[in-house]
């Protein structure tokens, strides 16, 4: 039941904008909880990388006196990877197109991460 609710939130996030290509909810230890990823993307790899990057981001925020991080953003030539916490136990990872309107996506991500955090 809860898994279906996680999946619905991810599906809604993916359909909220044409700029969002994929999303996944991952435990902080790197295990996939729910995903809306295209075929050909390895869920285990996405999970492990998301957990590792969020951990490094948290450490960088602390070590560089930036405080608690809100999100991590990786910009590549083919688009963005955006990660944010979804409660204390999970990470929401989004793949977005290179010309994405980030302000709108950040708003959608915030709403989705808050909804997911309430369910975890």
DRENTORKOL-3810 file (N, C-alpha, C; in nm, 4 decimals):
REM DRENTORKOL-3810
@n.u->0.0825; n.v->-0.1201; n.w->0.0000; ca.u->0.0000; ca.v->0.0000; ca.w->0.0000; c.u->0.0868; c.v->0.1264; c.w->0.0000
@n.u->0.1806; n.v->0.1331; n.w->0.0964; ca.u->0.2680; ca.v->0.2495; ca.w->0.1036; c.u->0.3544; c.v->0.2601; c.w->-0.0216
@n.u->0.3988; n.v->0.1451; n.w->-0.0721; ca.u->0.4797; ca.v->0.1443; ca.w->-0.1939; c.u->0.4015; c.v->0.2036; c.w->-0.3105
@n.u->0.2731; n.v->0.1714; n.w->-0.3179; ca.u->0.1882; ca.v->0.2283; ca.w->-0.4234; c.u->0.1787; c.v->0.3801; c.w->-0.4094
@n.u->0.1744; n.v->0.4287; n.w->-0.2859; ca.u->0.1672; ca.v->0.5733; ca.w->-0.2628; c.u->0.2991; c.v->0.6407; c.w->-0.3027
@n.u->0.4120; n.v->0.5763; n.w->-0.2697; ca.u->0.5423; ca.v->0.6285; ca.w->-0.3130; c.u->0.5462; c.v->0.6369; c.w->-0.4650
@n.u->0.5029; n.v->0.5292; n.w->-0.5293; ca.u->0.5059; ca.v->0.5221; ca.w->-0.6751; c.u->0.4181; c.v->0.6304; c.w->-0.7369
@n.u->0.3013; n.v->0.6537; n.w->-0.6797; ca.u->0.2110; ca.v->0.7561; ca.w->-0.7325; c.u->0.2731; c.v->0.8949; c.w->-0.7233
@n.u->0.3409; n.v->0.9241; n.w->-0.6128; ca.u->0.4060; ca.v->1.0548; ca.w->-0.5966; c.u->0.5160; c.v->1.0710; c.w->-0.7012
@n.u->0.5944; n.v->0.9658; n.w->-0.7249; ca.u->0.7003; ca.v->0.9732; ca.w->-0.8267; c.u->0.6410; c.v->0.9896; c.w->-0.9662
@n.u->0.5359; n.v->0.9148; n.w->-0.9961; ca.u->0.4716; ca.v->0.9276; ca.w->-1.1273; c.u->0.4154; c.v->1.0688; c.w->-1.1474
@n.u->0.3546; n.v->1.1238; n.w->-1.0416; ca.u->0.3020; ca.v->1.2609; ca.w->-1.0490; c.u->0.4151; c.v->1.3610; c.w->-1.0718
@n.u->0.5279; n.v->1.3403; n.w->-1.0042; ca.u->0.6429; ca.v->1.4296; ca.w->-1.0208; c.u->0.6932; c.v->1.4234; c.w->-1.1648
@n.u->0.7047; n.v->1.3029; n.w->-1.2198; ca.u->0.7525; ca.v->1.2886; ca.w->-1.3578; c.u->0.6579; c.v->1.3541; c.w->-1.4578
@n.u->0.5282; n.v->1.3492; n.w->-1.4309; ca.u->0.4324; ca.v->1.4066; ca.w->-1.5255; c.u->0.4064; c.v->1.5549; c.w->-1.4993
@n.u->0.4598; n.v->1.6092; n.w->-1.3895; ca.u->0.4365; ca.v->1.7504; ca.w->-1.3572; c.u->0.5071; c.v->1.8446; c.w->-1.4536
@n.u->0.6143; n.v->1.7957; n.w->-1.5154; ca.u->0.6906; ca.v->1.8786; ca.w->-1.6070; c.u->0.7513; c.v->1.7913; c.w->-1.7152
@n.u->0.7515; n.v->1.8404; n.w->-1.8375; ca.u->0.8161; ca.v->1.7677; ca.w->-1.9469; c.u->0.9676; c.v->1.7648; c.w->-1.9279
@n.u->1.0186; n.v->1.8520; n.w->-1.8391; ca.u->1.1626; ca.v->1.8585; ca.w->-1.8142; c.u->1.2126; c.v->1.7475; c.w->-1.7217
@n.u->1.1220; n.v->1.6858; n.w->-1.6450; ca.u->1.1604; ca.v->1.5772; ca.w->-1.5546; c.u->1.1546; c.v->1.4461; c.w->-1.6321
@n.u->1.2690; n.v->1.3793; n.w->-1.6418; ca.u->1.2774; ca.v->1.2554; ca.w->-1.7187; c.u->1.2624; c.v->1.1305; c.w->-1.6326
@n.u->1.3014; n.v->1.1384; n.w->-1.5060; ca.u->1.2969; ca.v->1.0206; ca.w->-1.4197; c.u->1.3074; c.v->1.0639; c.w->-1.2744
@n.u->1.2623; n.v->0.9753; n.w->-1.1843; ca.u->1.2759; ca.v->1.0027; ca.w->-1.0415; c.u->1.2846; c.v->0.8707; c.w->-0.9660
@n.u->1.3442; n.v->0.8784; n.w->-0.8470; ca.u->1.3580; ca.v->0.7589; ca.w->-0.7644; c.u->1.3637; c.v->0.7996; c.w->-0.6179
@n.u->1.3092; n.v->0.7138; n.w->-0.5331; ca.u->1.3170; ca.v->0.7298; ca.w->-0.3882; c.u->1.4087; c.v->0.6199; c.w->-0.3375
@n.u->1.5148; n.v->0.6620; n.w->-0.2690; ca.u->1.6223; ca.v->0.5710; ca.w->-0.2307; c.u->1.6502; c.v->0.5858; c.w->-0.0819
@n.u->1.6701; n.v->0.4735; n.w->-0.0124; ca.u->1.7053; ca.v->0.4821; ca.w->0.1293; c.u->1.8445; c.v->0.5424; c.w->0.1425
@n.u->1.8748; n.v->0.5981; n.w->0.2593; ca.u->2.0052; ca.v->0.6626; ca.w->0.2781; c.u->2.1206; c.v->0.5625; c.w->0.2705
@n.u->2.0897; n.v->0.4330; n.w->0.2807; ca.u->2.1953; ca.v->0.3328; ca.w->0.2628; c.u->2.2018; c.v->0.2802; c.w->0.1190
@n.u->2.1267; n.v->0.3413; n.w->0.0275; ca.u->2.1406; ca.v->0.3128; ca.w->-0.1147; c.u->2.0445; c.v->0.2122; c.w->-0.1729
@n.u->1.9441; n.v->0.1688; n.w->-0.0970; ca.u->1.8480; ca.v->0.0713; ca.w->-0.1493; c.u->1.7284; c.v->0.1419; c.w->-0.2132
@n.u->1.6869; n.v->0.0932; n.w->-0.3289; ca.u->1.5751; ca.v->0.1519; ca.w->-0.4012; c.u->1.4442; c.v->0.1232; c.w->-0.3274
@n.u->1.3679; n.v->0.2275; n.w->-0.2986; ca.u->1.2373; ca.v->0.2130; ca.w->-0.2345; c.u->1.1282; c.v->0.2127; c.w->-0.3409
@n.u->1.1348; n.v->0.3082; n.w->-0.4327; ca.u->1.0409; ca.v->0.3177; ca.w->-0.5446; c.u->1.1096; c.v->0.3958; c.w->-0.6556
@n.u->1.0710; n.v->0.3670; n.w->-0.7798; ca.u->1.1350; ca.v->0.4402; ca.w->-0.8890; c.u->1.0420; c.v->0.4561; c.w->-1.0082
@n.u->1.0680; n.v->0.5621; n.w->-1.0818; ca.u->1.0041; ca.v->0.5874; ca.w->-1.2103; c.u->1.1187; c.v->0.6213; c.w->-1.3054
@n.u->1.2013; n.v->0.5197; n.w->-1.3312; ca.u->1.3201; ca.v->0.5350; ca.w->-1.4143; c.u->1.2959; c.v->0.4713; c.w->-1.5505
@n.u->1.3544; n.v->0.5282; n.w->-1.6561; ca.u->1.3397; ca.v->0.4669; ca.w->-1.7881; c.u->1.4153; c.v->0.3343; c.w->-1.7937
@n.u->1.3750; n.v->0.2478; n.w->-1.8860; ca.u->1.4465; ca.v->0.1210; ca.w->-1.9011; c.u->1.5902; c.v->0.1515; c.w->-1.9440
@n.u->1.6794; n.v->0.0656; n.w->-1.9026; ca.u->1.8194; ca.v->0.0857; ca.w->-1.9367; c.u->1.8985; c.v->0.1549; c.w->-1.8274
@n.u->1.8307; n.v->0.2067; n.w->-1.7257; ca.u->1.9012; ca.v->0.2679; ca.w->-1.6130; c.u->1.9032; c.v->0.1668; c.w->-1.4991
@n.u->2.0221; n.v->0.1376; n.w->-1.4492; ca.u->2.0416; ca.v->0.0392; ca.w->-1.3443; c.u->1.9995; c.v->0.0971; c.w->-1.2088
@n.u->1.8913; n.v->0.0446; n.w->-1.1526; ca.u->1.8386; ca.v->0.0956; ca.w->-1.0254; c.u->1.9399; c.v->0.0844; c.w->-0.9120
@n.u->2.0138; n.v->-0.0258; n.w->-0.9080; ca.u->2.1126; ca.v->-0.0447; ca.w->-0.8018; c.u->2.2221; c.v->0.0615; c.w->-0.8094
@n.u->2.2643; n.v->0.0914; n.w->-0.9295; ca.u->2.3698; ca.v->0.1926; ca.w->-0.9491; c.u->2.3187; c.v->0.3314; c.w->-0.9092
@n.u->2.1960; n.v->0.3647; n.w->-0.9503; ca.u->2.1355; ca.v->0.4936; ca.w->-0.9134; c.u->2.1257; c.v->0.5038; c.w->-0.7612
@n.u->2.0824; n.v->0.3965; n.w->-0.6976; ca.u->2.0694; ca.v->0.3956; ca.w->-0.5524; c.u->2.2018; c.v->0.4172; c.w->-0.4823
@n.u->2.3022; n.v->0.3438; n.w->-0.5229; ca.u->2.4335; ca.v->0.3551; ca.w->-0.4595; c.u->2.4948; c.v->0.4936; c.w->-0.4804
@n.u->2.4866; n.v->0.5452; n.w->-0.6021; ca.u->2.5445; ca.v->0.6774; ca.w->-0.6302; c.u->2.4702; c.v->0.7879; c.w->-0.5561
@n.u->2.3385; n.v->0.7781; n.w->-0.5493; ca.u->2.2605; ca.v->0.8809; ca.w->-0.4796; c.u->2.2961; c.v->0.8857; c.w->-0.3316
@n.u->2.3049; n.v->0.7690; n.w->-0.2686; ca.u->2.3392; ca.v->0.7646; ca.w->-0.1268; c.u->2.4794; c.v->0.8194; c.w->-0.1038
@n.u->2.5741; n.v->0.7811; n.w->-0.1900; ca.u->2.7122; ca.v->0.8279; ca.w->-0.1750; c.u->2.7223; c.v->0.9795; c.w->-0.1948
@n.u->2.6564; n.v->1.0315; n.w->-0.2974; ca.u->2.6632; ca.v->1.1752; ca.w->-0.3241; c.u->2.5966; c.v->1.2567; c.w->-0.2133
@n.u->2.4828; n.v->1.2106; n.w->-0.1636; ca.u->2.4171; ca.v->1.2839; ca.w->-0.0560; c.u->2.5040; c.v->1.2848; c.w->0.0697
@n.u->2.5676; n.v->1.1726; n.w->0.0982; ca.u->2.6572; ca.v->1.1652; ca.w->0.2135; c.u->2.7737; c.v->1.2634; c.w->0.1977
@n.u->2.8334; n.v->1.2661; n.w->0.0789; ca.u->2.9432; ca.v->1.3599; ca.w->0.0531; c.u->2.8954; c.v->1.5050; c.w->0.0591
@n.u->2.7767; n.v->1.5303; n.w->0.0055; ca.u->2.7212; ca.v->1.6651; ca.w->0.0102; c.u->2.6986; c.v->1.7116; c.w->0.1534
@n.u->2.6434; n.v->1.6225; n.w->0.2364; ca.u->2.6230; ca.v->1.6559; ca.w->0.3780; c.u->2.7558; c.v->1.6893; c.w->0.4452
@n.u->2.8557; n.v->1.6078; n.w->0.4161; ca.u->2.9875; ca.v->1.6309; ca.w->0.4769; c.u->3.0478; c.v->1.7623; c.w->0.4286
@n.u->3.0366; n.v->1.7895; n.w->0.2989; ca.u->3.0891; ca.v->1.9149; ca.w->0.2443; c.u->3.0187; c.v->2.0345; c.w->0.3072
@n.u->2.8867; n.v->2.0263; n.w->0.3223; ca.u->2.8119; ca.v->2.1350; ca.w->0.3844; c.u->2.8602; c.v->2.1624; c.w->0.5258
@n.u->2.8859; n.v->2.0560; n.w->0.6004; ca.u->2.9348; ca.v->2.0707; ca.w->0.7378; c.u->3.0775; c.v->2.1233; c.w->0.7409
@n.u->3.1661; n.v->2.0575; n.w->0.6652; ca.u->3.3087; ca.v->2.0927; ca.w->0.6666; c.u->3.3348; c.v->2.2341; c.w->0.6141
@n.u->3.2532; n.v->2.2793; n.w->0.5219; ca.u->3.2734; ca.v->2.4115; ca.w->0.4625; c.u->3.1819; c.v->2.5167; c.w->0.5236
@n.u->3.1246; n.v->2.4831; n.w->0.6385; ca.u->3.0412; ca.v->2.5759; ca.w->0.7156; c.u->2.9249; c.v->2.6310; c.w->0.6342
@n.u->2.8605; n.v->2.5449; n.w->0.5549; ca.u->2.7430; ca.v->2.5851; ca.w->0.4773; c.u->2.6146; c.v->2.5371; c.w->0.5436
@n.u->2.6274; n.v->2.4602; n.w->0.6513; ca.u->2.5099; ca.v->2.4114; ca.w->0.7221; c.u->2.4488; c.v->2.2911; c.w->0.6536
@n.u->2.3261; n.v->2.2616; n.w->0.6941; ca.u->2.2524; ca.v->2.1478; ca.w->0.6383; c.u->2.2195; c.v->2.1776; c.w->0.4920
@n.u->2.2461; n.v->2.0810; n.w->0.4051; ca.u->2.2211; ca.v->2.1048; ca.w->0.2626; c.u->2.0737; c.v->2.0838; c.w->0.2291
@n.u->2.0249; n.v->2.1608; n.w->0.1324; ca.u->1.8875; ca.v->2.1462; ca.w->0.0836; c.u->1.8816; c.v->2.0474; c.w->-0.0322
@n.u->1.9786; n.v->2.0598; n.w->-0.1228; ca.u->1.9788; ca.v->1.9733; ca.w->-0.2409; c.u->2.1190; c.v->1.9680; c.w->-0.2997
@n.u->2.1417; n.v->1.8650; n.w->-0.3776; ca.u->2.2635; ca.v->1.8525; ca.w->-0.4573; c.u->2.2231; c.v->1.8590; c.w->-0.6028
@n.u->2.3034; n.v->1.9259; n.w->-0.6819; ca.u->2.2734; ca.v->1.9394; ca.w->-0.8236; c.u->2.3998; c.v->1.9057; c.w->-0.9018
@n.u->2.3888; n.v->1.8101; n.w->-0.9912; ca.u->2.4978; ca.v->1.7750; ca.w->-1.0814; c.u->2.4518; c.v->1.8148; c.w->-1.2203
@n.u->2.5282; n.v->1.9025; n.w->-1.2847; ca.u->2.4933; ca.v->1.9486; ca.w->-1.4188; c.u->2.5893; c.v->1.8871; c.w->-1.5189
@n.u->2.5329; n.v->1.8141; n.w->-1.6141; ca.u->2.6120; ca.v->1.7544; ca.w->-1.7211; c.u->2.5645; c.v->1.8060; c.w->-1.8551
@n.u->2.6357; n.v->1.7714; n.w->-1.9588; ca.u->2.5981; ca.v->1.8210; ca.w->-2.0913; c.u->2.4642; c.v->1.7653; c.w->-2.1384
@n.u->2.4194; n.v->1.6529; n.w->-2.0793; ca.u->2.2922; ca.v->1.5929; ca.w->-2.1204; c.u->2.1813; c.v->1.6128; c.w->-2.0184
@n.u->2.2068; n.v->1.6988; n.w->-1.9187; ca.u->2.1011; ca.v->1.7278; ca.w->-1.8227; c.u->2.1492; c.v->1.7316; c.w->-1.6794
@n.u->2.0524; n.v->1.7274; n.w->-1.5889; ca.u->2.0781; ca.v->1.7444; ca.w->-1.4466; c.u->2.0425; c.v->1.6189; c.w->-1.3678
@n.u->2.1145; n.v->1.6000; n.w->-1.2582; ca.u->2.0764; ca.v->1.5066; ca.w->-1.1534; c.u->2.0557; c.v->1.5933; c.w->-1.0302
@n.u->1.9385; n.v->1.5863; n.w->-0.9707; ca.u->1.9056; ca.v->1.6684; ca.w->-0.8536; c.u->1.8657; c.v->1.5735; c.w->-0.7413
@n.u->1.9273; n.v->1.5920; n.w->-0.6260; ca.u->1.8976; ca.v->1.5074; ca.w->-0.5103; c.u->1.8593; c.v->1.5928; c.w->-0.3908
@n.u->1.7612; n.v->1.5453; n.w->-0.3161; ca.u->1.7208; ca.v->1.6137; ca.w->-0.1946; c.u->1.6749; c.v->1.5095; c.w->-0.0935
@n.u->1.6822; n.v->1.5434; n.w->0.0328; ca.u->1.6359; ca.v->1.4516; ca.w->0.1359; c.u->1.4839; c.v->1.4405; c.w->0.1315
@n.u->1.4353; n.v->1.3218; n.w->0.1610; ca.u->1.2913; ca.v->1.2987; ca.w->0.1754; c.u->1.2744; c.v->1.2374; c.w->0.3146
@n.u->1.2762; n.v->1.3224; n.w->0.4153; ca.u->1.2795; ca.v->1.2747; ca.w->0.5532; c.u->1.4232; c.v->1.2394; c.w->0.5894
@n.u->1.4418; n.v->1.1838; n.w->0.7060; ca.u->1.5768; ca.v->1.1511; ca.w->0.7500; c.u->1.6292; c.v->1.0201; c.w->0.6961
@n.u->1.5423; n.v->0.9425; n.w->0.6316; ca.u->1.5807; ca.v->0.8068; ca.w->0.5929; c.u->1.5883; c.v->0.7837; c.w->0.4426
@n.u->1.5605; n.v->0.8858; n.w->0.3617; ca.u->1.5553; ca.v->0.8620; ca.w->0.2174; c.u->1.6012; c.v->0.9831; c.w->0.1374
@n.u->1.6337; n.v->0.9558; n.w->0.0125; ca.u->1.6802; ca.v->1.0557; ca.w->-0.0836; c.u->1.5876; c.v->1.0508; c.w->-0.2047
@n.u->1.5452; n.v->1.1665; n.w->-0.2520; ca.u->1.4695; ca.v->1.1766; ca.w->-0.3765; c.u->1.5668; c.v->1.2226; c.w->-0.4841
@n.u->1.5817; n.v->1.1419; n.w->-0.5883; ca.u->1.6724; ca.v->1.1731; ca.w->-0.6992; c.u->1.5900; c.v->1.1937; c.w->-0.8249
@n.u->1.6221; n.v->1.3009; n.w->-0.8977; ca.u->1.5490; ca.v->1.3369; ca.w->-1.0192; c.u->1.6484; c.v->1.3551; c.w->-1.1333
@n.u->1.6128; n.v->1.3092; n.w->-1.2520; ca.u->1.6896; ca.v->1.3367; ca.w->-1.3726; c.u->1.6088; c.v->1.4357; c.w->-1.4549
@n.u->1.6737; n.v->1.5447; n.w->-1.4964; ca.u->1.6045; ca.v->1.6492; ca.w->-1.5720; c.u->1.6808; c.v->1.6818; c.w->-1.7002
@n.u->1.6071; n.v->1.7333; n.w->-1.7977; ca.u->1.6645; ca.v->1.7698; ca.w->-1.9278; c.u->1.7608; c.v->1.8879; c.w->-1.9140
@n.u->1.8530; n.v->1.9033; n.w->-2.0096; ca.u->1.9532; ca.v->2.0101; ca.w->-2.0003; c.u->1.8964; c.v->2.1523; c.w->-2.0036
@n.u->1.7824; n.v->2.1715; n.w->-2.0686; ca.u->1.7232; ca.v->2.3057; ca.w->-2.0766; c.u->1.6087; c.v->2.3229; c.w->-1.9763
@n.u->1.6096; n.v->2.2425; n.w->-1.8713; ca.u->1.5009; ca.v->2.2420; ca.w->-1.7735; c.u->1.4875; c.v->2.3763; c.w->-1.7020
@n.u->1.3645; n.v->2.4102; n.w->-1.6677; ca.u->1.3360; ca.v->2.5296; ca.w->-1.5875; c.u->1.3515; c.v->2.4885; c.w->-1.4408
@n.u->1.4690; n.v->2.5135; n.w->-1.3863; ca.u->1.5034; ca.v->2.4600; ca.w->-1.2543; c.u->1.4161; c.v->2.5142; c.w->-1.1419
@n.u->1.3767; n.v->2.6393; n.w->-1.1483; ca.u->1.2936; ca.v->2.6960; ca.w->-1.0425; c.u->1.1638; c.v->2.6185; c.w->-1.0253
@n.u->1.0995; n.v->2.5871; n.w->-1.1368; ca.u->0.9748; ca.v->2.5102; ca.w->-1.1317; c.u->0.9999; c.v->2.3680; c.w->-1.0831
@n.u->1.1084; n.v->2.3081; n.w->-1.1298; ca.u->1.1413; ca.v->2.1717; ca.w->-1.0867; c.u->1.1713; c.v->2.1690; c.w->-0.9372
@n.u->1.2454; n.v->2.2684; n.w->-0.8864; ca.u->1.2756; ca.v->2.2727; ca.w->-0.7429; c.u->1.1469; c.v->2.2789; c.w->-0.6610
@n.u->1.0495; n.v->2.3548; n.w->-0.7075; ca.u->0.9209; ca.v->2.3640; ca.w->-0.6378; c.u->0.8491; c.v->2.2289; c.w->-0.6379
@n.u->0.8460; n.v->2.1626; n.w->-0.7533; ca.u->0.7827; ca.v->2.0304; ca.w->-0.7631; c.u->0.8550; c.v->1.9287; c.w->-0.6756
@n.u->0.9873; n.v->1.9358; n.w->-0.6732; ca.u->1.0668; ca.v->1.8443; ca.w->-0.5912; c.u->1.0372; c.v->1.8665; c.w->-0.4434
@n.u->1.0273; n.v->1.9918; n.w->-0.4040; ca.u->1.0003; ca.v->2.0219; ca.w->-0.2630; c.u->0.8656; c.v->1.9624; c.w->-0.2206
@n.u->0.7641; n.v->1.9815; n.w->-0.3026; ca.u->0.6308; ca.v->1.9264; ca.w->-0.2715; c.u->0.6360; c.v->1.7741; c.w->-0.2642
@n.u->0.7029; n.v->1.7117; n.w->-0.3601; ca.u->0.7120; ca.v->1.5650; ca.w->-0.3635; c.u->0.7910; c.v->1.5125; c.w->-0.2447
@n.u->0.9032; n.v->1.5764; n.w->-0.2114; ca.u->0.9856; ca.v->1.5265; ca.w->-0.1001; c.u->0.9121; c.v->1.5396; c.w->0.0325
@n.u->0.8335; n.v->1.6472; n.w->0.0482; ca.u->0.7533; ca.v->1.6621; ca.w->0.1709; c.u->0.6460; c.v->1.5544; c.w->0.1804
@n.u->0.5807; n.v->1.5245; n.w->0.0689; ca.u->0.4778; ca.v->1.4201; ca.w->0.0677; c.u->0.5395; c.v->1.2833; c.w->0.0967
@n.u->0.6551; n.v->1.2568; n.w->0.0373; ca.u->0.7219; ca.v->1.1290; ca.w->0.0595; c.u->0.7696; c.v->1.1160; c.w->0.2040
@n.u->0.8227; n.v->1.2243; n.w->0.2606; ca.u->0.8723; ca.v->1.2217; ca.w->0.3981; c.u->0.7617; c.v->1.1873; c.w->0.4966
@n.u->0.6400; n.v->1.2338; n.w->0.4697; ca.u->0.5264; ca.v->1.2036; ca.w->0.5580; c.u->0.4903; c.v->1.0558; c.w->0.5578
@n.u->0.5203; n.v->0.9868; n.w->0.4467; ca.u->0.4863; ca.v->0.8449; ca.w->0.4337; c.u->0.5929; c.v->0.7516; c.w->0.4887
@n.u->0.7156; n.v->0.8027; n.w->0.4972; ca.u->0.8276; ca.v->0.7163; ca.w->0.5397; c.u->0.8252; c.v->0.6955; c.w->0.6897
END
